[in-house]
Amino acid sequence: MKSSIEQHMSYVGLNQAEIAALREAKPIIEAHADEFVQRFYAHLKAFEETKAFLAQEAIVQRLLVAQREYLLHIFDGKFDAHYFQNRRTIGMTHFRIGLDFKWYVGAYALYLDFFIPLLTRFYSDDPALLALIQSAFRKAMLLDMSIVLDAYHECDRAALESSRSQITHQEKLATIGLLASGLAHEIGNPLASIQAVCDNQLRRHPDTSTAEKFERIRGQVLRIVDIVRKLVDYSRPAPDSWRPTNFNEEIEAALAIARLSRSAKSIRVSLQLDPNLPPVEAIEGQLSQVFLNLILNAIDAMREHAGELTIVSRRSGSNVQVEVKDNGSGISEKNLARIFDPFFTTKDVGKGTGLGLHVSLGIVERHCGRIVANSTVGVGSEFMVEVPVKQTVRERTKL
């Protein structure tokens, strides 16, 4: 069975004679590589869509070096598994940052416009070799395009499926919200009556034992009311409203929901929240969804024993950080590299959608932040969420 790179090479018909021809032309290409890279950079700077990615000089320099290395690699003719994976990574990265595929087409056209006349000039006295080199170069460009486009469309399909699943999830949340609202209405009057009876009896100054019983009843009534209110608030759909947000309040709201889980009953919780955190510009309610997902994942990881969940909030320069740590089963190194992929889950069938961390990463990146995960099998896991205190409108619209 052919490998993936061999399949793509067979699709475009790139053969060993043509690869040898590419290597023959490498000295000429190398002599003009810097000139082409500068023209490539000028091409990107000519369009507002691509110019936006070149605002930092460090990024520009990395791009120029990478473009030169890629060009020379093409004429090395080393179309192996490393080359294949590198081009797939490029396609996936550009999809993630929102660079449309039409910019690839423009770049390939630039390659052909620059190098075909150059090769023609140098090999005009050998028409057979010239035809072979030109054919090889065109096929190498098509090979690259086919690999990148395949990876790009793979991401596109995964994103579409993820969007569909998120819509389904939002529909479920909306349904829960309707049911919780109806439940709150139906049980509100009976609970209010019970609370009124308790208050009336307590005003009569009963003996200590009787007062303790009425206080206990009243406390449980308030607990039920609070649980229903939290469910309604969490499941209620809301527009993307940016506002100053208190991270500690978002954490506590998420923790209150997570405590309703039966698995949470045996978990010890250590809250180490900095009371002096500055408010963060955030979309109302979205960060609590991130924290809830991280907390529930930690609880699931400690299900086999009475574990300890530690949640820490702090300021770090111009950012706010939140750490969610557990001493659960941990995540293997192989799986840790994939935990943010859509639909990837290590949970049993029916116990996880594989979208929680993927959605959480999207939310955090929309807030110009990041999530860092560390884990050791048998020791536990730690997730760190970092979000800047302020983001500009320009930064938000990029994401």
C-alpha positions as CSV (number, residue, x, y, z in Angstrom):
1,M,0.0,0.0,0.0
2,K,1.4,3.4,-1.0
3,S,2.0,6.1,1.7
4,S,0.1,9.3,1.6
5,I,2.9,11.3,0.0
6,E,3.3,8.6,-2.7
7,Q,-0.4,8.8,-3.4
8,H,-0.3,12.5,-3.9
9,M,2.8,12.2,-6.1
10,S,1.0,9.6,-8.3
11,Y,-2.0,12.0,-8.6
12,V,0.1,14.7,-10.2
13,G,2.4,12.2,-12.1
14,L,5.6,13.4,-10.6
15,N,8.3,10.8,-11.4
16,Q,11.9,10.2,-10.5
17,A,13.3,11.7,-13.8
18,E,11.5,14.9,-13.0
19,I,12.7,14.9,-9.4
20,A,16.3,14.6,-10.8
21,A,15.6,17.5,-13.1
22,L,14.5,19.6,-10.1
23,R,17.8,18.9,-8.4
24,E,19.7,19.8,-11.6
25,A,18.1,23.3,-11.5
26,K,18.7,23.9,-7.7
27,P,21.9,26.0,-8.1
28,I,20.1,28.5,-10.4
29,I,17.1,28.7,-8.0
30,E,19.3,29.2,-5.0
31,A,21.1,32.1,-6.7
32,H,17.8,33.9,-7.1
33,A,16.0,32.7,-4.0
34,D,16.5,35.9,-2.0
35,E,15.1,38.0,-4.9
36,F,12.0,35.8,-5.1
37,V,11.4,35.9,-1.3
38,Q,11.4,39.7,-1.4
39,R,9.0,39.7,-4.3
40,F,6.8,37.2,-2.4
41,Y,6.8,39.4,0.7
42,A,5.9,42.5,-1.5
43,H,3.0,40.5,-2.9
44,L,1.6,39.7,0.5
45,K,2.0,43.4,1.6
46,A,0.0,44.5,-1.4
47,F,-3.3,43.1,0.1
48,E,-5.0,44.2,3.3
49,E,-6.1,40.6,4.2
50,T,-2.5,39.3,4.2
51,K,-0.9,42.5,5.3
52,A,-2.7,42.2,8.6
53,F,-0.6,39.1,9.4
54,L,2.7,40.9,8.8
55,A,2.5,43.6,11.5
56,Q,5.3,42.3,13.6
57,E,8.9,42.3,12.2
58,A,9.7,39.0,14.0
59,I,6.8,37.3,12.1
60,V,8.0,38.8,8.8
61,Q,11.5,37.5,9.3
62,R,10.3,34.0,10.2
63,L,8.1,34.0,7.1
64,L,10.9,35.0,4.8
65,V,13.3,32.4,6.2
66,A,10.6,29.7,6.0
67,Q,9.7,30.7,2.4
68,R,13.3,30.4,1.3
69,E,13.8,27.1,3.0
70,Y,10.6,25.8,1.4
71,L,11.7,26.9,-2.1
72,L,15.0,25.2,-1.8
73,H,13.4,22.1,-0.4
74,I,11.3,21.8,-3.5
75,F,14.4,21.7,-5.6
76,D,16.0,19.2,-3.3
77,G,13.3,16.8,-4.4
78,K,12.9,15.3,-1.0
79,F,9.2,14.6,-1.1
80,D,9.1,12.3,2.0
81,A,6.9,11.9,5.0
82,H,8.5,14.9,6.8
83,Y,7.7,17.1,3.8
84,F,4.1,15.7,3.6
85,Q,3.4,16.4,7.3
86,N,5.0,19.9,7.1
87,R,2.7,20.9,4.3
88,R,-0.3,19.5,6.1
89,T,0.6,21.5,9.2
90,I,0.9,24.7,7.1
91,G,-2.6,24.1,5.6
92,M,-4.1,23.4,9.1
93,T,-2.4,26.5,10.6
94,H,-3.5,28.8,7.9
95,F,-7.1,27.5,8.2
96,R,-7.0,28.1,11.9
97,I,-5.8,31.8,11.5
98,G,-8.4,32.4,8.8
99,L,-6.2,32.7,5.7
100,D,-8.4,31.8,2.8
101,F,-7.1,29.3,0.2
102,K,-7.2,31.8,-2.6
103,W,-4.0,33.2,-1.2
104,Y,-2.3,29.9,-1.9
105,V,-3.4,30.1,-5.5
106,G,-2.0,33.6,-5.8
107,A,1.3,32.4,-4.2
108,Y,1.6,29.5,-6.7
109,A,0.9,31.8,-9.6
110,L,3.8,34.0,-8.3
111,Y,6.1,31.0,-8.2
112,L,5.3,30.1,-11.8
113,D,5.5,33.7,-13.1
114,F,8.9,34.2,-11.5
115,F,10.7,30.8,-12.1
116,I,9.4,29.6,-15.5
117,P,10.9,32.6,-17.4
118,L,14.1,32.2,-15.3
119,L,14.4,28.5,-16.2
120,T,13.6,29.2,-19.8
121,R,16.4,31.7,-20.0
122,F,19.0,29.3,-18.5
123,Y,18.0,26.2,-20.4
124,S,17.0,27.7,-23.8
125,D,19.8,25.8,-25.5
126,D,18.5,22.4,-24.2
127,P,14.8,22.3,-25.0
128,A,14.4,18.7,-23.8
129,L,15.8,19.4,-20.4
130,L,13.9,22.7,-20.2
131,A,10.6,20.9,-20.9
132,L,11.4,18.3,-18.2
133,I,12.3,20.9,-15.6
134,Q,9.3,23.0,-16.3
135,S,7.0,20.0,-16.1
136,A,8.6,18.9,-12.9
137,F,8.3,22.4,-11.4
138,R,4.6,22.7,-12.3
139,K,3.9,19.2,-10.9
140,A,5.8,20.1,-7.7
141,M,3.5,23.1,-7.2
142,L,0.4,21.0,-7.8
143,L,1.7,18.4,-5.4
144,D,2.1,21.1,-2.7
145,M,-1.3,22.5,-3.5
146,S,-3.0,19.1,-3.3
147,I,-1.5,18.3,0.1
148,V,-2.3,21.8,1.6
149,L,-5.8,21.8,0.1
150,D,-6.5,18.4,1.4
151,A,-5.5,19.4,4.9
152,Y,-7.4,22.7,4.6
153,H,-10.6,20.9,3.6
154,E,-10.1,18.3,6.3
155,C,-10.1,21.2,8.9
156,D,-13.1,22.7,7.1
157,R,-15.1,19.5,7.4
158,A,-14.2,19.1,11.0
159,A,-15.2,22.7,11.7
160,L,-18.5,22.3,10.0
161,E,-19.3,19.1,12.0
162,S,-18.2,20.9,15.1
163,S,-20.5,23.8,14.4
164,R,-23.4,21.4,13.8
165,S,-22.7,19.7,17.1
166,Q,-22.4,23.0,18.9
167,I,-25.8,24.1,17.5
168,T,-27.3,20.9,18.7
169,H,-25.7,21.5,22.1
170,Q,-27.1,25.0,22.2
171,E,-30.6,23.6,21.3
172,K,-30.3,21.2,24.2
173,L,-29.3,24.0,26.6
174,A,-32.2,26.1,25.4
175,T,-34.5,23.2,26.1
176,I,-33.1,22.8,29.5
177,G,-33.5,26.5,30.1
178,L,-37.2,26.3,29.1
179,L,-37.8,23.3,31.4
180,A,-35.9,25.0,34.2
181,S,-37.9,28.2,33.8
182,G,-41.1,26.2,33.9
183,L,-39.9,24.2,36.9
184,A,-39.0,27.5,38.7
185,H,-42.5,28.8,38.0
186,E,-44.3,25.6,39.0
187,I,-42.4,25.1,42.3
188,G,-42.0,28.7,43.1
189,N,-45.3,29.2,44.8
190,P,-45.2,26.0,46.9
191,L,-41.6,26.8,48.0
192,A,-42.6,30.4,48.8
193,S,-45.4,29.1,51.0
194,I,-43.1,26.7,52.8
195,Q,-40.6,29.5,53.4
196,A,-43.4,31.8,54.7
197,V,-44.5,29.1,57.2
198,C,-41.0,28.7,58.4
199,D,-40.5,32.5,58.8
200,N,-43.9,32.7,60.6
201,Q,-42.9,30.0,63.1
202,L,-39.5,31.4,63.7
203,R,-41.0,34.8,64.5
204,R,-42.9,33.1,67.3
205,H,-39.6,32.3,69.1
206,P,-40.1,28.5,69.4
207,D,-37.8,26.4,71.6
208,T,-34.3,25.7,70.3
209,S,-35.0,22.2,68.9
210,T,-38.1,23.4,67.0
211,A,-36.3,26.5,65.7
212,E,-33.4,24.4,64.5
213,K,-35.8,22.2,62.5
214,F,-37.6,25.2,60.8
215,E,-34.2,26.7,60.0
216,R,-33.1,23.5,58.4
217,I,-36.3,23.4,56.3
218,R,-35.9,27.0,55.3
219,G,-32.3,26.4,54.3
220,Q,-33.2,23.5,52.1
221,V,-36.0,25.5,50.4
222,L,-33.5,28.3,49.7
223,R,-31.0,25.7,48.3
224,I,-33.7,24.4,45.9
225,V,-34.5,27.9,44.7
226,D,-30.8,28.6,44.2
227,I,-30.2,25.4,42.2
228,V,-33.1,26.1,39.9
229,R,-32.0,29.8,39.4
230,K,-28.4,28.6,38.5
231,L,-29.7,26.2,36.0
232,V,-31.9,28.8,34.4
233,D,-29.1,31.3,34.3
234,Y,-26.5,28.9,32.8
235,S,-28.8,27.5,30.1
236,R,-30.3,30.8,29.1
237,P,-29.0,31.9,25.6
238,A,-27.4,35.3,25.5
239,P,-26.1,37.6,22.8
240,D,-22.3,38.3,22.5
241,S,-22.2,41.1,25.0
242,W,-18.7,42.3,25.9
243,R,-18.5,43.7,29.4
244,P,-16.1,43.9,32.4
245,T,-16.2,40.4,34.0
246,N,-15.0,39.3,37.4
247,F,-13.1,36.0,36.9
248,N,-13.7,34.9,40.5
249,E,-17.4,35.2,40.1
250,E,-17.3,33.2,36.9
251,I,-15.3,30.5,38.6
252,E,-17.7,30.4,41.6
253,A,-20.7,30.2,39.3
254,A,-19.2,27.3,37.4
255,L,-18.2,25.5,40.6
256,A,-21.8,25.9,41.9
257,I,-23.1,24.1,38.8
258,A,-20.4,21.4,39.0
259,R,-21.2,20.6,42.6
260,L,-24.6,19.4,41.4
261,S,-22.9,16.4,39.8
262,R,-23.1,13.3,41.9
263,S,-19.4,12.6,41.3
264,A,-18.5,15.9,42.9
265,K,-19.8,14.9,46.3
266,S,-16.6,13.1,47.3
267,I,-14.2,15.8,45.9
268,R,-12.4,18.2,48.1
269,V,-12.1,21.7,46.7
270,S,-9.4,24.2,47.4
271,L,-10.2,27.7,46.1
272,Q,-7.3,30.1,46.0
273,L,-8.8,33.2,44.4
274,D,-7.0,36.5,44.3
275,P,-9.6,39.0,45.6
276,N,-7.8,41.9,43.8
277,L,-8.2,40.6,40.3
278,P,-9.0,43.4,37.8
279,P,-12.1,42.9,35.7
280,V,-11.6,41.4,32.3
281,E,-13.3,42.5,29.0
282,A,-15.2,39.3,28.2
283,I,-18.3,37.9,26.6
284,E,-20.9,37.5,29.3
285,G,-21.3,33.9,30.4
286,Q,-18.8,32.3,28.0
287,L,-15.8,32.1,30.4
288,S,-17.9,30.3,33.0
289,Q,-18.6,27.7,30.4
290,V,-14.9,27.2,30.0
291,F,-14.3,26.9,33.7
292,L,-17.3,24.5,34.1
293,N,-15.9,22.2,31.4
294,L,-12.4,22.2,33.0
295,I,-13.9,21.5,36.5
296,L,-16.2,18.7,35.3
297,N,-13.3,17.1,33.4
298,A,-11.2,17.2,36.6
299,I,-14.0,15.7,38.6
300,D,-14.4,12.9,36.0
301,A,-10.6,12.2,36.2
302,M,-10.9,11.8,40.0
303,R,-14.1,9.7,40.0
304,E,-12.3,6.5,41.1
305,H,-11.2,8.0,44.4
306,A,-11.8,11.0,46.7
307,G,-9.6,13.5,45.0
308,E,-8.7,17.1,45.5
309,L,-9.5,19.9,43.1
310,T,-7.5,23.1,43.3
311,I,-8.6,26.3,41.5
312,V,-6.2,29.3,41.6
313,S,-6.7,32.8,40.1
314,R,-4.0,35.4,39.9
315,R,-2.8,38.4,37.9
316,S,0.2,38.0,35.7
317,G,1.3,41.2,34.2
318,S,-1.4,42.4,31.8
319,N,-3.1,39.1,32.0
320,V,-5.4,37.1,34.4
321,Q,-4.6,33.5,34.9
322,V,-6.8,30.6,36.2
323,E,-5.4,27.2,37.0
324,V,-7.6,24.1,37.5
325,K,-5.6,21.2,39.0
326,D,-6.6,17.7,39.9
327,N,-4.8,14.6,41.3
328,G,-6.8,12.2,39.1
329,S,-5.8,9.6,36.5
330,G,-3.9,12.0,34.3
331,I,-3.6,12.0,30.4
332,S,-1.0,10.1,28.4
333,E,1.5,12.2,26.4
334,K,0.0,10.8,23.1
335,N,-3.6,11.9,24.1
336,L,-2.4,15.2,25.5
337,A,-1.4,16.3,22.1
338,R,-5.0,15.8,20.8
339,I,-7.2,16.9,23.6
340,F,-8.3,20.1,21.9
341,D,-9.1,18.3,18.6
342,P,-12.9,18.3,17.8
343,F,-14.6,15.0,18.8
344,F,-11.5,13.5,20.5
345,T,-12.4,12.0,23.8
346,T,-10.9,9.4,26.1
347,K,-14.2,8.9,28.0
348,D,-16.5,5.9,27.5
349,V,-19.1,5.9,24.8
350,G,-22.0,8.1,25.8
351,K,-20.1,9.9,28.5
352,G,-18.4,12.6,26.3
353,T,-18.8,14.4,23.0
354,G,-15.2,15.3,22.5
355,L,-16.2,19.0,22.0
356,G,-15.8,20.4,25.5
357,L,-12.1,21.4,25.3
358,H,-12.4,22.2,21.6
359,V,-15.2,24.7,22.3
360,S,-13.3,26.0,25.4
361,L,-10.2,26.7,23.3
362,G,-12.3,28.6,20.8
363,I,-13.8,30.7,23.5
364,V,-10.4,31.5,25.1
365,E,-8.8,32.3,21.7
366,R,-11.7,34.6,20.9
367,H,-10.8,36.5,24.1
368,C,-7.2,36.7,22.7
369,G,-6.1,34.2,25.4
370,R,-4.6,30.7,25.6
371,I,-5.1,27.4,27.4
372,V,-2.0,25.4,28.4
373,A,-2.4,21.7,29.6
374,N,0.1,19.6,31.5
375,S,-0.6,16.1,32.8
376,T,1.2,13.0,34.1
377,V,-0.5,9.6,34.1
378,G,-1.3,8.5,37.7
379,V,-0.5,12.0,39.1
380,G,-3.0,14.4,37.7
381,S,-3.6,17.2,35.3
382,E,-3.3,21.0,35.3
383,F,-5.0,23.4,32.9
384,M,-4.0,27.1,32.8
385,V,-6.3,29.7,31.2
386,E,-4.7,33.0,30.5
387,V,-6.7,36.0,29.1
388,P,-5.5,39.6,28.7
389,V,-7.4,42.1,30.8
390,K,-8.2,44.3,27.8
391,Q,-8.5,43.5,24.1
392,T,-9.1,46.0,21.4
393,V,-11.9,45.7,18.9
394,R,-9.4,45.0,16.1
395,E,-8.0,42.0,18.1
396,R,-11.5,40.6,18.7
397,T,-12.6,40.7,15.1
398,K,-9.5,38.8,14.0
399,L,-10.7,35.8,15.9
